[in-house]
Amino acid sequence: MNLERSQPPALALWLLRHFLPRRNREAITGDLLERFREGRSAYWFWRQVLVAILVGASSLLRARWTEICFAAAGTALTWGVPWGRIFPTAAMITSMNWGARLGWLILIEATSALIALPLFAALFLLQRTFSWANLLRVSFVFSMLLIAGDMPTIWWNVNHPLISRSQATWAIPTMLAWIFATFLISARFTRRLPFPSKIVPT
């Protein structure tokens, strides 16, 4: 009976170990387990776990606020471009061979990267890591991520030329989510890029 009493709720413990920020996960987990074994209830343990996860999520959100705003602005900017009027997107889905599709896709993604360049430049300036080399690196990563998301979309559209209303209702949010994720991943990537040599301390 004492052994059972010393074990906290398994699901709460799993959530604690997987959703708490890594920097203080061990300390908080150890503290909550110790206090639970001293006689705290399972309800108390659940409440503490949920509070810890919420506090951790809010602090993570504050730390990533710039990147989230950047991704939201980039998604809105990309979605607002009339791609169908500029590029033959309908023909890419219905009548082009794969070589022509790939060529147009590369051109579209290169255009997307050019449109996003001012946003990336602003982000680098905020981080004080602007350099043309860094701008080129993040543009390449951004383009590759977009291609990785668009290739399956084109393949699916080729095999399903007529899209039902129910398919359209999930297709658009999926596309928006991928664009947002692409900007967010690219923003995270900018933090790993080197400082420009002129501001590296000597």
matplotlib code that plots the C-alpha trace (Angstrom):
import matplotlib.pyplot as plt

x = [0.0, 2.9, 4.4, 1.2, 0.9, 4.5, 3.7, 2.2, -0.4, 1.5, -0.1, 0.6, 4.3, 4.6, 3.2, 5.6, 8.6, 7.6, 6.0, 8.0, 10.8, 14.1, 16.0, 14.2, 12.4, 14.6, 14.4, 10.6, 9.9, 12.2, 10.5, 7.0, 7.8, 9.4, 6.4, 4.0, 5.8, 5.6, 1.8, 0.3, -2.7, -3.0, -5.2, -2.5, 0.0, -2.2, -2.8, 0.9, 1.8, -0.8, 0.3, 4.0, 3.2, 1.1, 3.8, 6.5, 4.4, 3.8, 7.5, 8.4, 5.8, 7.3, 10.8, 9.6, 7.2, 9.4, 9.6, 5.9, 5.0, 7.5, 5.9, 2.4, 3.5, 5.3, 2.3, -0.1, 2.3, 2.7, -1.0, -1.8, 0.1, -2.1, 0.0, -2.6, -2.5, 1.3, 2.1, 0.4, -0.7, -3.7, -1.7, 0.9, -1.8, -3.6, -1.6, 2.2, 4.8, 6.8, 9.9, 7.9, 6.1, 9.5, 10.8, 7.8, 7.9, 11.5, 10.6, 7.6, 9.7, 12.5, 9.9, 8.6, 12.1, 12.6, 9.3, 10.3, 13.8, 12.8, 11.2, 14.4, 16.5, 14.4, 14.7, 18.5, 18.7, 16.7, 19.0, 22.0, 23.3, 22.7, 25.0, 24.4, 25.8, 23.2, 20.5, 21.5, 21.6, 18.2, 16.6, 18.0, 16.6, 13.3, 13.0, 13.8, 11.2, 8.6, 9.5, 9.3, 5.7, 4.6, 5.8, 3.3, 0.6, 1.2, 1.4, -1.9, -3.6, -2.4, -4.1, -7.2, -7.9, -11.4, -11.3, -14.5, -15.7, -14.8, -11.2, -10.9, -11.9, -8.9, -6.5, -6.4, -5.7, -3.1, -1.4, -1.5, -0.1, 2.8, 3.6, 3.6, 5.7, 8.2, 8.6, 8.8, 11.5, 13.4, 13.3, 14.6, 17.4, 18.5, 19.5, 22.0, 23.8, 27.1, 27.6, 29.0, 32.7, 32.8, 31.0, 32.7, 34.9, 38.6]
y = [0.0, 2.4, 1.5, 2.4, 5.6, 6.7, 6.5, 9.6, 9.5, 8.0, 10.3, 13.4, 12.3, 11.6, 15.1, 16.7, 14.9, 15.7, 19.2, 21.1, 23.3, 21.3, 23.9, 23.3, 20.0, 17.9, 20.3, 20.7, 17.0, 16.1, 18.6, 17.5, 13.8, 14.5, 16.4, 13.8, 11.1, 13.2, 12.8, 15.2, 13.9, 12.8, 15.8, 18.1, 16.5, 16.9, 20.6, 21.3, 19.5, 21.5, 24.8, 24.0, 23.2, 26.4, 28.6, 26.9, 27.3, 31.0, 31.7, 29.8, 31.8, 35.1, 34.0, 33.1, 36.0, 37.7, 34.5, 33.8, 37.4, 37.0, 33.7, 35.2, 38.3, 36.1, 33.8, 36.8, 38.3, 35.0, 34.2, 37.6, 37.2, 36.4, 33.4, 32.1, 35.4, 35.4, 31.8, 29.0, 27.1, 25.5, 24.0, 22.8, 20.7, 19.5, 19.4, 19.9, 17.1, 16.7, 18.4, 21.6, 21.4, 21.2, 24.2, 26.4, 25.2, 26.3, 29.7, 30.1, 29.2, 31.5, 34.3, 33.4, 33.7, 37.1, 38.3, 37.1, 38.7, 42.0, 40.1, 38.0, 41.1, 42.8, 39.7, 39.6, 43.3, 42.7, 39.9, 42.0, 39.2, 40.7, 39.7, 39.0, 35.4, 34.8, 36.2, 33.8, 30.8, 31.4, 32.0, 28.7, 26.8, 28.6, 27.7, 24.0, 23.8, 25.3, 22.9, 20.0, 21.1, 21.9, 18.7, 16.4, 19.0, 19.0, 15.2, 14.9, 17.4, 15.5, 12.4, 14.3, 17.0, 17.6, 18.7, 18.2, 20.9, 18.7, 18.3, 22.0, 22.8, 21.0, 21.7, 25.5, 25.3, 22.7, 25.0, 27.9, 25.8, 24.6, 28.2, 29.3, 26.4, 27.1, 30.7, 29.6, 26.9, 29.4, 32.0, 29.3, 28.6, 32.2, 31.9, 29.2, 31.2, 32.8, 36.4, 38.6, 38.8, 42.5, 42.3, 39.2, 40.2, 40.0]
z = [0.0, 0.8, -2.5, -4.4, -2.4, -3.3, -7.1, -8.6, -11.4, -14.4, -17.0, -15.0, -14.6, -18.3, -19.1, -16.7, -18.2, -21.8, -21.8, -19.2, -20.5, -20.4, -18.4, -15.2, -15.8, -13.5, -10.6, -10.7, -11.3, -8.3, -6.1, -6.9, -6.5, -3.1, -1.9, -3.2, -1.4, 1.8, 1.7, -0.9, -2.8, -6.5, -7.0, -5.7, -7.9, -11.0, -10.2, -9.7, -13.0, -15.0, -13.4, -14.1, -17.8, -18.2, -16.6, -18.7, -21.9, -21.2, -20.6, -23.8, -25.7, -24.3, -25.3, -28.8, -29.3, -31.9, -34.0, -33.7, -34.8, -37.7, -38.8, -38.6, -40.7, -43.2, -43.5, -44.1, -46.7, -48.6, -48.5, -49.8, -53.1, -56.1, -57.1, -59.6, -61.6, -61.7, -62.3, -64.2, -61.0, -62.5, -65.4, -62.9, -61.3, -64.5, -67.7, -67.2, -67.1, -63.9, -65.3, -66.2, -62.8, -61.0, -62.9, -62.1, -58.5, -58.1, -59.6, -57.3, -54.2, -55.3, -55.7, -52.2, -50.8, -52.4, -51.0, -47.5, -47.7, -46.1, -43.2, -42.7, -42.9, -40.2, -38.0, -38.4, -37.6, -34.4, -33.5, -34.5, -36.7, -40.2, -43.0, -46.6, -46.1, -43.3, -45.5, -48.3, -46.0, -44.4, -47.9, -49.1, -46.1, -46.4, -50.1, -49.4, -46.7, -49.0, -51.8, -49.3, -48.4, -52.0, -53.7, -51.9, -52.5, -56.2, -56.3, -54.4, -56.7, -59.8, -58.5, -57.3, -59.9, -58.5, -54.9, -52.9, -50.5, -47.5, -48.9, -49.5, -45.9, -44.5, -47.5, -46.9, -43.1, -43.8, -46.4, -44.0, -41.2, -43.4, -44.5, -40.8, -39.8, -42.6, -41.4, -37.7, -38.5, -40.6, -37.8, -35.4, -37.9, -37.9, -34.2, -35.2, -37.8, -37.0, -36.0, -38.8, -38.5, -38.0, -34.7, -33.3, -30.4, -31.1]

ax = plt.figure().add_subplot(projection="3d")
ax.plot(x, y, z, "-o")
ax.set_aspect("equal")
plt.show()
